[in-house]
Amino acid sequence: MLDRLISRLKNMSGTARELRGDIITPSTPGRFTILDALRGILALVVVLGHTGMPPIFGSIDQVDRMWRSLARFWETFAFGPPAVIAFFVISGFCIHQPFANPGDRFPVVRFYLRRYLRIGIPILAVVVILHTLQTEVILFGKNSILWKSTLWSVICEEIYYALYPLLHLIYRRVGVGTVLLISMISAFTVVTFTFPAVDWSDVGIIGTSVILLPVWLLGATLAEWVRNSQSPTGRWAGFHISIGWWRAGAWGIMWLALVMHFHSGLHQTASGIVVGGFAFLWLQAELAKAAPPPALLIWFGTWSYSLYLVHPLVISFLNRNSIYSHASLVNWGLVMALTLGFSYLFFILVEAPSHALARLISLRVTRPLGLAAYKAAR
């Protein structure tokens, strides 16, 4: 028994090293490397939403009217909240993708164990670090830091993970499209009754989860299309539109959503479904049309979850020590360097081992050709 335990620990250590150090090449077969790259880019956009864009035009509060206007316009390019919405589509795709075969028996217990080891251990580590650095934070209750922070999206996804075995069963009975339709009706109902809520914290955990469920299910719909060997571009993405235009459109939609959130009565709680719908179309085009991304972007995407979890801690710590990213370009560069550095360190010490531990639990499902190697799915 001791020999078997030692052997497993060695395998787990090897897997962790692979997750830490392997820069996966664009030619890796059977892997949607474009999603890794996009996760990294979206996580970086979220970080910019908290650090701000590099202050190349100076402060947004400066006296000169022209430079102040340029600085404020430049800041709108850090559209973090809409970027999080795109994450939900990718998450739904990655979760449903391995289980899209209708004939497979769903391993409920092993799914929960594997999912919550992989996602839960890093969250627990972040909460411990947060409580150590800021003992005054509220961990539970209405004003919990789990909801009043960037962790709100992770909490939503945890709810979807908990529901997924039931959703998977319903998919097989009535189809993903029916579930998606019902979820959209529910989402629009909640949006109507909570309008004009400003932030997701105003809607609440349950309300937010209902509003964004159809966005998450759009990812599952995309996984179904891929399983059926249908063109993942779908009807709308098939008009010979180049991938560059799709990316520009996604950028424009997310930028517009942020601007409207701050300068109109249409806040992110109401625009989230629209942003998610366009992200769905954009990701269809990415899967069908995009060339393999650079290996560096793929590698960056493999630790994007750590970046998402850790960056608020680093930025908050630096701010409490009077180091502000908006003060100067030097400060901005320092904040970004420390944020990226500590996030990657967290990945090495916490996230990669949690992945390795989770992978000891075999799901034992038959996967479609070309999907089995997508080991970095969240």
ZABA-608742 format. One record per residue (C-alpha): x, y, z. Coordinates in steps of 0.05 Angstrom, whole numbers, padded with zeros to 5 digits, always signed. Layout:
% residues N
XYZ;...
//
This chain:
% residues 378
+00000+00000+00000;+00057+00047+00017;+00090+00033-00050;+00025+00049-00086;+00018+00115-00048;+00090+00135-00065;+00078+00118-00138;+00016+00161-00141;+00052+00220-00108;+00107+00214-00159;+00056+00215-00216;+00022+00275-00184;+00089+00311-00179;+00104+00297-00252;+00036+00323-00273;+00047+00386-00234;+00114+00397-00268;+00081+00387-00335;+00027+00439-00318;+00080+00487-00293;+00132+00483-00346;+00104+00457-00410;+00092+00510-00463;+00043+00473-00508;+00056+00484-00580;+00001+00506-00628;+00007+00439-00664;-00013+00398-00603;-00066+00351-00632;-00137+00351-00607;-00132+00414-00565;-00170+00479-00574;-00109+00520-00560;-00144+00583-00583;-00187+00579-00520;-00126+00577-00476;-00099+00639-00510;-00165+00676-00505;-00172+00659-00431;-00104+00690-00419;-00122+00753-00458;-00189+00760-00423;-00156+00751-00355;-00106+00806-00373;-00164+00852-00393;-00196+00840-00325;-00130+00858-00291;-00127+00922-00331;-00197+00937-00307;-00168+00942-00237;-00099+00971-00250;-00123+01017-00305;-00090+01026-00372;-00018+01051-00371;-00023+01126-00357;+00009+01148-00422;-00037+01209-00425;-00028+01228-00352;-00080+01229-00296;-00154+01229-00309;-00159+01287-00259;-00107+01333-00291;-00122+01406-00305;-00111+01406-00380;-00179+01392-00411;-00154+01359-00475;-00105+01312-00440;-00157+01297-00387;-00207+01276-00441;-00155+01232-00475;-00136+01200-00409;-00209+01185-00392;-00223+01157-00461;-00160+01114-00456;-00185+01085-00390;-00248+01058-00424;-00206+01006-00460;-00199+00968-00394;-00267+00934-00400;-00260+00882-00345;-00333+00866-00328;-00354+00848-00400;-00291+00806-00408;-00315+00764-00348;-00379+00750-00386;-00339+00719-00444;-00307+00674-00392;-00375+00643-00377;-00383+00620-00449;-00314+00588-00449;-00329+00555-00381;-00394+00525-00406;-00359+00497-00467;-00302+00467-00427;-00346+00435-00375;-00395+00403-00424;-00345+00384-00477;-00320+00319-00446;-00391+00296-00431;-00424+00315-00497;-00431+00242-00521;-00503+00221-00509;-00485+00148-00496;-00436+00160-00439;-00455+00147-00367;-00444+00210-00327;-00395+00199-00267;-00430+00245-00218;-00388+00233-00155;-00322+00234-00192;-00343+00297-00230;-00355+00333-00165;-00291+00309-00133;-00249+00327-00193;-00282+00394-00205;-00280+00419-00133;-00209+00396-00122;-00186+00433-00184;-00225+00497-00171;-00237+00495-00096;-00166+00488-00070;-00142+00553-00104;-00203+00590-00078;-00191+00565-00008;-00118+00587-00012;-00139+00656-00036;-00189+00664+00021;-00136+00644+00072;-00086+00694+00043;-00139+00748+00040;-00160+00737+00112;-00087+00738+00133;-00073+00804+00098;-00139+00836+00117;-00168+00807+00181;-00225+00857+00178;-00256+00827+00115;-00323+00793+00121;-00320+00721+00097;-00393+00702+00103;-00460+00736+00101;-00492+00789+00058;-00428+00830+00052;-00382+00771+00043;-00317+00784+00005;-00334+00722-00035;-00389+00762-00067;-00365+00834-00060;-00302+00820-00102;-00280+00788-00167;-00296+00721-00135;-00369+00733-00152;-00360+00701-00220;-00326+00641-00189;-00384+00632-00141;-00432+00633-00200;-00392+00580-00235;-00391+00538-00172;-00467+00540-00173;-00467+00517-00246;-00418+00461-00230;-00465+00438-00175;-00524+00439-00223;-00488+00409-00282;-00502+00334-00269;-00577+00352-00267;-00570+00396-00328;-00533+00341-00364;-00591+00293-00350;-00642+00344-00375;-00599+00356-00438;-00607+00283-00456;-00682+00284-00446;-00703+00349-00479;-00640+00377-00513;-00594+00434-00498;-00635+00482-00540;-00697+00473-00496;-00658+00484-00432;-00625+00545-00463;-00693+00575-00482;-00722+00565-00413;-00660+00595-00381;-00665+00656-00427;-00738+00668-00408;-00719+00663-00334;-00659+00709-00344;-00699+00763-00379;-00752+00758-00325;-00701+00771-00270;-00670+00828-00310;-00738+00860-00318;-00756+00856-00244;-00687+00880-00220;-00678+00936-00271;-00642+00983-00264;-00595+00946-00217;-00524+00973-00225;-00478+00916-00202;-00485+00841-00194;-00483+00851-00119;-00548+00890-00125;-00581+00830-00159;-00555+00778-00110;-00523+00710-00118;-00585+00673-00141;-00609+00729-00188;-00540+00735-00220;-00535+00660-00229;-00603+00660-00264;-00585+00719-00309;-00519+00690-00332;-00540+00617-00337;-00560+00623-00411;-00491+00654-00425;-00458+00593-00393;-00506+00546-00430;-00486+00578-00496;-00417+00547-00484;-00451+00480-00475;-00489+00491-00539;-00424+00504-00576;-00396+00439-00547;-00457+00402-00574;-00445+00431-00643;-00373+00409-00642;-00392+00339-00620;-00441+00333-00677;-00386+00353-00726;-00426+00413-00747;-00392+00476-00769;-00377+00513-00704;-00386+00578-00740;-00460+00568-00744;-00505+00608-00789;-00484+00678-00768;-00409+00665-00772;-00411+00635-00841;-00414+00698-00883;-00339+00696-00899;-00324+00746-00845;-00250+00746-00827;-00230+00729-00755;-00201+00799-00748;-00270+00829-00757;-00300+00782-00706;-00246+00802-00656;-00258+00875-00671;-00332+00865-00661;-00322+00829-00594;-00276+00886-00571;-00328+00937-00594;-00386+00903-00559;-00348+00896-00493;-00323+00968-00497;-00393+00994-00511;-00422+00953-00453;-00372+00985-00405;-00384+01055-00431;-00460+01046-00425;-00452+01017-00356;-00419+01082-00331;-00453+01133-00376;-00524+01109-00386;-00579+01072-00350;-00562+01006-00384;-00516+00973-00333;-00478+00908-00338;-00534+00870-00303;-00578+00884-00364;-00525+00881-00419;-00491+00817-00396;-00536+00771-00437;-00523+00812-00500;-00448+00811-00488;-00451+00736-00476;-00491+00725-00540;-00440+00761-00582;-00383+00725-00546;-00416+00660-00566;-00415+00679-00639;-00344+00705-00634;-00320+00640-00602;-00354+00600-00657;-00313+00639-00707;-00249+00629-00666;-00258+00554-00664;-00272+00550-00738;-00228+00603-00769;-00171+00623-00724;-00100+00602-00738;-00062+00568-00681;-00043+00622-00630;+00029+00635-00608;+00055+00585-00558;+00069+00641-00508;-00005+00660-00507;-00025+00588-00497;+00023+00582-00438;-00003+00647-00410;-00074+00620-00414;-00056+00558-00373;-00047+00600-00311;-00101+00652-00325;-00144+00625-00268;-00089+00641-00218;-00082+00710-00249;-00156+00722-00241;-00156+00699-00169;-00093+00732-00144;-00089+00799-00179;-00138+00836-00132;-00097+00813-00071;-00032+00840-00101;-00063+00906-00124;-00098+00917-00057;-00034+00903-00018;+00006+00952-00061;-00048+01005-00054;-00047+00999+00022;+00028+01012+00017;+00017+01075-00026;+00038+01043-00091;-00015+01063-00142;-00013+01041-00215;-00044+01106-00240;+00010+01149-00208;+00061+01140-00263;+00083+01093-00318;+00138+01066-00272;+00087+01051-00218;+00040+01019-00269;+00097+00974-00294;+00116+00955-00223;+00044+00937-00204;+00036+00895-00267;+00102+00860-00258;+00087+00842-00186;+00016+00821-00203;+00039+00774-00259;+00097+00748-00218;+00057+00731-00155;+00001+00701-00197;+00049+00654-00232;+00080+00636-00165;+00011+00620-00139;+00000+00576-00200;+00064+00537-00187;+00051+00528-00112;-00025+00520-00110;-00062+00513-00176;-00016+00465-00212;-00014+00416-00153;-00090+00420-00147;-00096+00403-00221;-00049+00344-00211;-00089+00320-00151;-00155+00325-00189;-00127+00286-00248;-00116+00227-00203;-00191+00218-00206;-00208+00187-00273;-00274+00207-00305;-00272+00146-00351;-00315+00175-00405;-00310+00163-00480;-00290+00228-00512;-00299+00249-00584;-00237+00248-00628;-00200+00313-00621;-00228+00331-00553;-00193+00286-00504;-00129+00327-00499;-00162+00389-00474;-00133+00379-00405;-00133+00452-00383;-00208+00459-00385;-00234+00492-00322;
//
